C-alpha cells in the first residue's frame, strides 16, 4: 500500500520531537477564579472520536465526553464552550491557553503526568487490536508483516508502537474518523483503537455489506482523566470534587452506559469514596 509505510526509527523521532515541543509550551490556562469570573469553561474535545465525541445528523456535538463536559460546566454554574481538537493537539491546546481543561478520552499515563495534571478518573478505556475474523491474530507477535492503522498521538498509538514486533507497518492518521475511513474504504483492515470506536466502525462496515472487525488482542486498560494545566491546583481540586460527586450520584455512570453500553468499571467508581 503506497504511502502507508512508516519505519520504527521514523516513528521514534516523530514521538520524541512532539514530546519536546509539547513540554516546551507555556502553561497559561485559566484559573478556577477566572473561569468563574468569565462564566465560561473552555473544554478541548475531539469531535472525531465516537462515541466519546462526535456530531449527530444535526451537526450537534454529542458523545460521552461531550455530556461529561456539559455536566462539569453545569456543576460549576458556567457556560460550556467546546474547543474542537484532534487527539494529537489535546494537550498542546491546554498548554497554549486555547482550553481550560481537556475532556477527550485522555488516558492517564506517566509520560503525560510530566506535562499536565489529571483529575481522578471519570471513565476508562481499553486499547485493542481489531481485525476481520479471517485474520489469524492471537497475540501482538502475529502483527509482524501486517499493516495496522491508528489515530496519531493516542494511547492506542503508543501501545501498538510499544508492543508490536519489528516488521509491523503502523500507519498513523490525524484522528480516528480518518483512520476509520481507511478501513471502510478497504485500504486497511487491522485497527488499533478502543472497543467503542471498533463498534462504531463495525456499524459503518455492516451498512456497506463488509465484514466487521473482531477484537483480537487487548493491549491495555487505561483510566481516563480530565487534563488540567500544572500549577492550577484550585481548578484541579474543584474538578476532582465534581467528578467524585457525579460518580457518587450516578450521573457519570448514566452517561457512560448511554454511549458505551456498559457500567463504569469498579476501579473508576471507587473514586466516589
C-alpha positions, 0 to 999 in steps of 0.5 A: 500500500503506497504511502502507508509505510512508516519505519520504527526509527521514523516513528521514534523521532516523530514521538520524541520531537512532539514530546519536546515541543509539547513540554516546551509550551507555556502553561497559561490556562485559566484559573478556577477564579477566572473561569468563574469570573468569565462564566465560561469553561473552555473544554478541548474535545475531539469531535472525531472520536465516537462515541466519546465525541462526535456530531449527530445528523444535526451537526450537534456535538454529542458523545460521552465526553461531550455530556461529561463536559456539559455536566462539569460546566453545569456543576460549576454554574458556567457556560460550556464552550467546546474547543474542537481538537484532534487527539494529537493537539489535546494537550498542546491546546491546554498548554497554549491557553486555547482550553481550560481543561481537556475532556477527550478520552485522555488516558492517564499515563506517566509520560503525560503526568510530566506535562499536565495534571489529571483529575481522578478518573471519570471513565476508562478505556481499553486499547485493542487490536481489531481485525476481520475474523479471517485474520489469524491474530492471537497475540501482538507477535502475529502483527509482524508483516501486517499493516495496522492503522491508528489515530496519531498521538493516542494511547492506542498509538503508543501501545501498538508502537510499544508492543508490536514486533519489528516488521509491523507497518503502523500507519498513523492518521490525524484522528480516528474518523480518518483512520476509520475511513481507511478501513471502510474504504478497504485500504486497511483492515487491522485497527488499533483503537478502543472497543467503542470506536471498533463498534462504531466502525463495525456499524459503518462496515455492516451498512456497506455489506463488509465484514466487521472487525473482531477484537483480537488482542487487548493491549491495555486498560487505561483510566481516563482523566480530565487534563488540567494545566500544572500549577492550577491546583484550585481548578484541579481540586474543584474538578476532582470534587465534581467528578467524585460527586457525579460518580457518587450520584450516578450521573457519570455512570448514566452517561457512560452506559448511554454511549458505551453500553456498559457500567463504569468499571469498579476501579473508576467508581471507587473514586466516589469514596 
